[in-house]
Structures are given as structure tokens and as C-alpha cells.
Amino acid sequence: MVLESFQVGEGEVPTVLLHGFLGSGRNLRSLAVAWSEAEPQRRFLLPDLTGHGASPALPPGADLDTLARDVRETAHAKGFTGSLEWVGHSLGGRVSLAASLLFPAEVAHVTLLDITPSPVPVNLSESGMVLNILLQAPDTAPSRKEMRADLMGHGLSVGLADWLVMNLVSLPDGGVRWRFERQGLAALHERVNGTDLWAAVERPGAKVRCIRGGRARYVTDADVARMEKAGCPVATLPEAGHFVHVDAPQALLQWLRTGG
């Protein structure tokens, strides 16, 4: 499946940049632009993962392998060939690890932005909390403002509500509806969070690095110890939460260019 995507930069180093759960490629546009300006030799592909943004809906039973194969097909369709660098935030990082297991010869390096190779417990999943609120929201609303108010009324922060309503589209007769299929995403969330991806980090020849937010809970100290033992360097941005690219963009860019 070829996904909705856009590109940043015109260099010769092909780099895939993948967003997190319930997001879209444009969530990482600012990071791609800044990285491209700092390293003009790179060419970035930013797809909307399957079932997200403007990409096609999830097929029944979709999992990490489904998403990884769709990213690969999209990269090929857009002229990204050979061994690519895969950089992923949250879900995007887990898709990148899955890709390195499915077609290792086509994955030069994996960079994880605040995500663990371990299965993610439900009580540690911020995306799970957001998803629960999303599932309680109405299918449609008279306006974005009213849908936003509904989300906040269920306890979502202003920032997260504003981020979620980016996934609304206008109806022909007025009002708005969700762009994605929420029940399918809920099923995907359960599958991807339950997947153990340590084989991608601990296999011979693996090239993986990770950076975590000091205020986030996805990458535990035990994860760090196990990753570093496997040869995967891990850095911490002390003041950042899960959205490291939003909370500490300059520090993240510096690490992307020099760390690991």
C-alpha cells in the first residue's frame, strides 16, 4: 500500500521519519526541516502511517509488520532505494524496529525517539489514555471548537486536544468528523504495544540508538541497561517528556547529528 507522504530536502542520504500513534507526518515537519538545513545531504520521507492522517485505512488484523511493509512500499514508490535510515517517534520507532527484522538489508540504522523495544504496559501508555478519551468522543460535531471542548471535558489537556482535532475533516453539509477509523486504531494499539521487539536490538549487526525524555515513562532504566548491553547507546533529555521533538528540539537535533 502506498501511503500519503511528503518529502523534505534533496540530498543523497535517504532517511525515513515516522510519527507516533494518532499522529501524521506533518507532526515531524519542523524536525525534518531543521535537520535538512543542518545536513543538506539528507533527503527525508515523512509518510502518514497506515490508518493515520490522509493514508488509507487499516486492513483487518493490521500490525507492526503491516505498517513497516507499507512504509517500505511507499519509500520505493517515491524513489527511496537501497539501505535507508529509519527514525521513529513512539509508534514510528516500533515500526522501524519491525522493518529492521523484516528486511534488514534495507535498514541501515534505526533511531528510536522515546520508545522501548519492550511490550508497553497499559498503565504506562499515554497514547492509551488519549485513545480512551477519543473513543468516547462523538463521531461528528458541529465544529472543531465543539469537538475540542468535548475532548477537554473528558480530561484531555489543551495541547493534546488541539493535536487530536488536527485529525478532523469537514462534512459536505457542515460540521466535522474524524478522519481515521477509531476502532481499527484501538485494535492496532493493543497489538503494537504487546509486541516484544528486543530481537531487533539484540540481533547480530543491529545498528540502533535511542533517546528518551527524562519526564517520560516509556523507556525505563532497565530498558536502558539492556539496550546499552546490546550495544545500543541511549541518551536522555532531562527536561523533555514523550514528545522530545517538541519539548527539546535543539538538543534533539544536536544529538541526532552527533550522538550514537
ZAMARGU-4260 file (C-alpha; in steps of 0.2 Angstrom, whole numbers, plus 5000, padded with zeros to 4 digits):
<rodrens>
0) 5000/5000/5000 | 5007/5017/4995 | 5004/5030/5009 | 5001/5048/5009 | 5018/5057/5011
5) 5029/5072/5008 | 5047/5075/5007 | 5060/5087/5014 | 5077/5090/5007 | 5086/5085/4991
10) 5101/5076/4997 | 5108/5058/4994 | 5106/5051/5011 | 5088/5043/5012 | 5080/5045/5029
15) 5063/5039/5034 | 5055/5049/5048 | 5040/5041/5056 | 5027/5049/5068 | 5018/5042/5083
20) 5001/5034/5087 | 4986/5045/5081 | 4999/5057/5073 | 5004/5061/5055 | 5019/5065/5045
25) 5017/5084/5047 | 5020/5082/5066 | 5038/5080/5062 | 5040/5093/5048 | 5049/5105/5059
30) 5061/5092/5064 | 5064/5087/5046 | 5066/5105/5040 | 5079/5109/5054 | 5089/5093/5051
35) 5089/5096/5032 | 5096/5113/5035 | 5109/5107/5046 | 5113/5092/5035 | 5108/5096/5017
40) 5115/5079/5011 | 5099/5071/5018 | 5083/5068/5009 | 5068/5064/5021 | 5052/5055/5018
45) 5038/5058/5030 | 5023/5047/5027 | 5006/5046/5036 | 5007/5028/5043 | 4993/5016/5038
50) 4977/5021/5046 | 4983/5038/5051 | 4982/5056/5043 | 4977/5055/5025 | 4983/5037/5022
55) 4972/5023/5018 | 4963/5014/5032 | 4970/5000/5042 | 4966/4982/5034 | 4959/4969/5046
60) 4972/4962/5058 | 4985/4976/5054 | 5001/4975/5065 | 5018/4982/5065 | 5023/4972/5050
65) 5009/4978/5040 | 5014/4996/5044 | 5033/4993/5040 | 5029/4985/5024 | 5018/5000/5019
70) 5032/5012/5023 | 5044/5002/5013 | 5032/5001/4998 | 5030/5020/4999 | 5048/5023/5000
75) 5051/5013/4984 | 5037/5022/4975 | 5045/5038/4979 | 5062/5034/4974 | 5070/5030/4991
80) 5080/5014/4987 | 5094/5005/4994 | 5098/5005/5013 | 5088/5018/5022 | 5090/5026/5039
85) 5074/5024/5049 | 5070/5037/5063 | 5053/5035/5073 | 5045/5043/5087 | 5034/5031/5098
90) 5024/5020/5086 | 5036/5025/5072 | 5051/5019/5082 | 5042/5002/5084 | 5038/5001/5066
95) 5056/5005/5062 | 5062/4990/5073 | 5049/4979/5064 | 5056/4984/5047 | 5074/4980/5053
100) 5068/4962/5057 | 5058/4960/5041 | 5071/4967/5028 | 5087/4970/5037 | 5097/4973/5021
105) 5086/4989/5018 | 5088/4996/5035 | 5105/5005/5038 | 5101/5012/5055 | 5086/5014/5067
110) 5084/5029/5079 | 5071/5027/5092 | 5063/5044/5099 | 5057/5040/5116 | 5051/5022/5114
115) 5056/5005/5121 | 5058/4988/5112 | 5049/4980/5127 | 5030/4977/5127 | 5022/4993/5133
120) 5011/4991/5149 | 4994/4999/5148 | 4997/5009/5163 | 5012/5017/5155 | 5004/5021/5139
125) 5000/5039/5137 | 4993/5035/5120 | 4981/5023/5128 | 4974/5036/5139 | 4972/5048/5124
130) 4964/5034/5114 | 4951/5030/5128 | 4945/5048/5128 | 4945/5048/5109 | 4934/5033/5109
135) 4921/5042/5120 | 4920/5057/5108 | 4906/5058/5096 | 4908/5053/5078 | 4904/5070/5072
140) 4902/5088/5079 | 4895/5105/5073 | 4913/5112/5073 | 4931/5109/5078 | 4928/5120/5093
145) 4914/5109/5100 | 4924/5093/5097 | 4939/5101/5106 | 4928/5106/5120 | 4921/5088/5122
150) 4939/5081/5122 | 4944/5093/5136 | 4928/5089/5145 | 4934/5071/5147 | 4951/5077/5154
155) 4962/5080/5139 | 4974/5094/5140 | 4973/5109/5129 | 4988/5104/5119 | 4983/5086/5116
160) 4965/5092/5112 | 4972/5104/5099 | 4983/5090/5092 | 4969/5077/5090 | 4957/5089/5082
165) 4970/5091/5068 | 4963/5074/5063 | 4945/5081/5059 | 4939/5084/5042 | 4924/5094/5036
170) 4907/5087/5031 | 4899/5092/5015 | 4884/5099/5024 | 4893/5107/5038 | 4901/5100/5054
175) 4916/5089/5056 | 4920/5071/5058 | 4936/5060/5062 | 4947/5056/5048 | 4953/5040/5055
180) 4943/5024/5060 | 4944/5024/5079 | 4940/5006/5082 | 4953/5000/5070 | 4966/5010/5078
185) 4961/5004/5095 | 4964/4986/5089 | 4981/4991/5082 | 4986/5000/5098 | 4984/4984/5108
190) 4994/4973/5095 | 5008/4985/5093 | 5010/4989/5112 | 5010/4970/5116 | 5024/4966/5103
195) 5042/4962/5110 | 5055/4969/5098 | 5071/4965/5108 | 5076/4954/5094 | 5079/4970/5083
200) 5091/4977/5096 | 5100/4961/5101 | 5102/4953/5084 | 5120/4952/5077 | 5124/4968/5067
205) 5110/4978/5074 | 5113/4997/5072 | 5100/5005/5084 | 5101/5021/5095 | 5088/5028/5107
210) 5085/5045/5115 | 5072/5047/5129 | 5063/5061/5138 | 5068/5062/5156 | 5050/5066/5161
215) 5043/5052/5151 | 5040/5033/5156 | 5041/5023/5140 | 5060/5019/5141 | 5064/5013/5159
220) 5081/5012/5167 | 5080/4993/5165 | 5077/4996/5146 | 5092/5007/5146 | 5104/4995/5154
225) 5098/4981/5142 | 5100/4992/5127 | 5117/4998/5131 | 5122/4980/5135 | 5117/4976/5117
230) 5127/4990/5110 | 5113/5002/5108 | 5118/5019/5115 | 5104/5028/5125 | 5103/5047/5129
235) 5091/5056/5140 | 5084/5074/5138 | 5081/5078/5156 | 5068/5091/5154 | 5058/5083/5140
240) 5043/5072/5140 | 5037/5059/5127 | 5037/5072/5113 | 5055/5075/5113 | 5055/5084/5096
245) 5043/5097/5104 | 5050/5099/5121 | 5068/5100/5117 | 5070/5102/5098 | 5088/5110/5098
250) 5095/5097/5110 | 5087/5083/5100 | 5094/5089/5083 | 5111/5091/5091 | 5110/5073/5097
255) 5103/5066/5080 | 5118/5074/5072 | 5132/5068/5084 | 5125/5055/5096 | 5126/5036/5095
</rodrens>
